[in-house]
Structure formats: C-alpha cells, structure tokens
Amino acid sequence: MNWLKYVLVAVCLTLMLGFSLGCEQEGPAEKAGKTIDQTVEDVGDSIEDAGDKIEDKLDN
C-alpha cells in the first residue's frame, strides 16, 4: 500500500510539470493583452508629456 502513495505523488508531479510546460506558449489572448498593456502605457506617457508641456506654458 505504501508504493501506491509514491505512484500517486509521481503522477501528480508529472501532471503539474506537464501543465506548467503547456502554459509556456503565448496564445492570442495573451498577445492581445500585451498589446493593450503597451497601448495604455503609450497613451499614459503621451498624456504625461502633454501635461508637462501645458505646465511649462503656464509657468512662462
């Protein structure tokens, strides 16, 4: 009966390893998410730059 415990642990570890390796590929949803993240970051940078320009104009 003790060997059954080791077999179950080995099967569980094998499944966990298989799932973790299977998730390494970047799917279309992840690519879209990265594109959206980059776009939001770019827009934020543009807004910050515009705010800095407005602040400079108001100071002069």
Secondary structure, DSSP 8 states (H G I E B T S, - for coil): -HHHHHHHHHHHHHHHHHHHHHTTS--HHHHHHHHHHHHHHHHHHHHHHHHHHHHHHHH-
